[in-house]
Amino acid sequence: MNEFDILIIGSGPGGYVAAVRASQLGMKVAVIEKAETGGICLNWGCIPTKALLKSAQVLDYARHAAEYGINAGDAPAPDFGAVIARSRSVAEAMSKGVQYLFKKHNIPVINGFGRLKSRGVVEVVAGDGTTSTYNAKHIIIATGARSRELPNLKQDGRKIIGYREAMGLPALPGSMVVVGSGAIGSEFAGFYRSMGTEVTLVEFMPRILPIEDEEVSRTLERSFKKAKMKIITGSTVEKVDTTGEKCVVTIRTPKGEEVTEADVVLSAVGITANIEGIGLEECGVKTDRGRIIVDGFYRTSVEGVYAIGDVIPGPALAHVASAEAIVCIEKIAGQSPVPVDYANIPGCTYTTPEVASSGMTEAAAKEAGIETKTGKFMFMASGKASAAGAREGFVKLVFNAADGKLVGSHLIGMNVTEMISSLVVARKMGATAHDLMTSIHPHPTMSEGIMEAAAAALGEAIHG
């Protein structure tokens, strides 16, 4: 009864995908989960944040209805409680969807905290403290990650919060300082600003979204400032005094010390892998800088133990964890899966405007010694963008000058998170600027920008 081919600790996008694929391949599999099925992504991350951002988008449309010839009456305002409630209901529905998948594929869920006991053995402590033991030929660690805490920015869940609390605040704060401008920080900064909160965004690096193309980052910064968000880059939060009614935030900037007050401080400075207390040290599973060391097929230093997702080095993204899960399971099943290509991972930030990218930036290509040709198409020249009232942003494509192949894609604008997939496929297939330019794109669409940017790289742009 307690014997399995595969035991998976964690039911997030890595864990549940691994479980379903293992079941499809005829293996007896079970999932151990201490909280909600679907993990952080479905319950407290990717999905509920997108629900919040959709509410913000609808509110923005309502506020600008007159620009579209619509009389919306009095100034629209958010019902913050209803916005949060909708987000939670969306998350709950998605979690139930994972439960359905488990039932469909006859995958039992073992509720409790799982830890490696010895080779092939996992101990599970249930919520009531009772302990049970399970055996498996293969054990996959997919325990995900949590909000990272800085020593001078300890989260108390009330005044200094992480992303989880940010998705369920009891009331809309009048003011907020967001520390960190990666995808999580930027998305929440944009959401709360749309809701009416006065937002100050603090970033340690010289620009927001620092891993993105510099021009993309600058464009988003202009958009945020246009929305009356305060941006402070190249700066650090030195301390936060929470003893009074408001948070008193001391920020060290290039121009000196700055002090500001806010109702809430949101710490969005990255994540910490959930690897404590799960038996890694006792079983000899090697780690480095807080992540589990694995090979190209996610095997750890201990035979029969694997790790995928946020607990290993690499991009902490749901779609990456899912891809790793499939490769890991198929290798265990004796197949010959193609390893994940980490050089071609799409990254998306669901701000307004959206940001999406894959591959190398111009700067990274130059540093790698690659001579490039770059083409750009501004959405202000797009008929679809003008019709939609979303002329901000562009498509920028980077090609290898030697063979014309696509090496990087960088987009900012409406719906670009839906456009990036075609460019990931194009790069995987070795597409050139000529291939993209001569592939007919439908008109009018935002995706025409891809064809136009490719043409621009070849000096043949029609509309640029």
C-alpha positions, 0 to 999 in steps of 0.5 A: 500500500505504501510502495510506489515507483515514484514519490513526489514531494510538492504538487506545484507546476513541477510536482503535479506535471511530473505526477501526471506524466509518470502516470501516463507512462504506467508508473505507480506514483503519489504526491506529498503535499503539506498545503493546497494542491497546485503549489504556490503558483496556482494558489498564491503566485502566477494565477491569482496575481493575473486575476488581480491584474485583470481587475486593474486592467478592467478598471483602467479601461473603465476610467478611459471609457470616454476615449473609446466613445463610451459613457461610463458615468461617474468615475469608476472605483475599485471594490477592493474586497471584491477584487481580492475575492475574485482572485481567490476564487480563481485560485481555488478553481485552478487548485480543484483542477489539479485535484481533478487531474490527480483523480483522473490519473489515479494519483493519490495525494498524501497530506503532510510534510514530507522529508527524506528518511533514507534512500528510497524512504520518505517520512510524512508528518500529517497536520495532527502530528501522526507520522507515516512512511512510504517507499519508492524507487525514485523520489522527486523533490519539488518543494518550490520556494518562498519569499526571500527575507532580508536581514533589515527587512523582516516580514511581519505579515502586517506592515512588512509583507511578502507576495503572499500577504499582498494578494489578500490584504484586508483593505486597500493601503493608501501608500506602499513601498515596494522593494525590488522591481523584478517581475513580482515587484513590478506587477504588484507595484502596477496593480496597487497603483492602478487601485489608487495606492500611492506607490514608491518602487525601490530597486538596487540595480540602476534600472527596473526589471534589470534582467530585461533589455535596457530599452524595455526597462526604460520604457516600462519606467516611463509608463510607471512614472506616467501613472504617477508612481515614484521610482528610486533606482540604484538604491537600498532600503536601509531600515524600516521603523514599524513602531508607529502608525505608519512604516518609516522607510529609510532609503539610501540613494545615490544622492544621499539618505531619503526617508518616506512613510508608507502604510505597507512595505512589500518585500519583493527581493527574490525567493528562497528555496524550500529545502530546509528540514526535508532530510537533504543533509541526512541523506547526503544530497548536495546543495550549493548556495541554497539550491540542490545540485542536479545534472541535466536530467535532474538527478541529485548526488544521491541515486534515486533522488531527483529535484526540479523547479525552484529548488535547483539553480536556474530560472524560478518559473512555473513553465520551467519547472513543468518542462523539467518535470517531463524531462525528469520523468521520461528519463526515469522511464527509460526514454531519451528526452531532449534536455531543457534549453535554458538559453531559450526560456521565455520570461513574462512580466504582466505589467501594463504594458506587458513585457516578454523576452527570450534569448540574448539581449544585444548587450549579452550577445556583444559580451559573448562576441556575437556580431548582431543585427537588430530590428525594431518595430514601434507599436505606434505604427501598428494599426491594431495597437492604435485601434486598441488604444495601446500604442506604447511599446515595441518589438525588438529582435536580435539576429546573428549577423553571420548567419541571420539566425534569431538569438534574442527577442524583447517585447513590451506592449499589449498582449506581448506575453501571448506573442513571445511563444512564436519567437521561442519556437522560431529560435528553436527551429533556427529561424532567420530574419529572412524567415520571419520577414517572409512568413505572412503575419495576419493584419491587423494584429500586434504580431505583425510587429514581429515580421516588421522588426525582422524586416527592419533588421534587414533594412527592408522595413515597410512600415517602420 
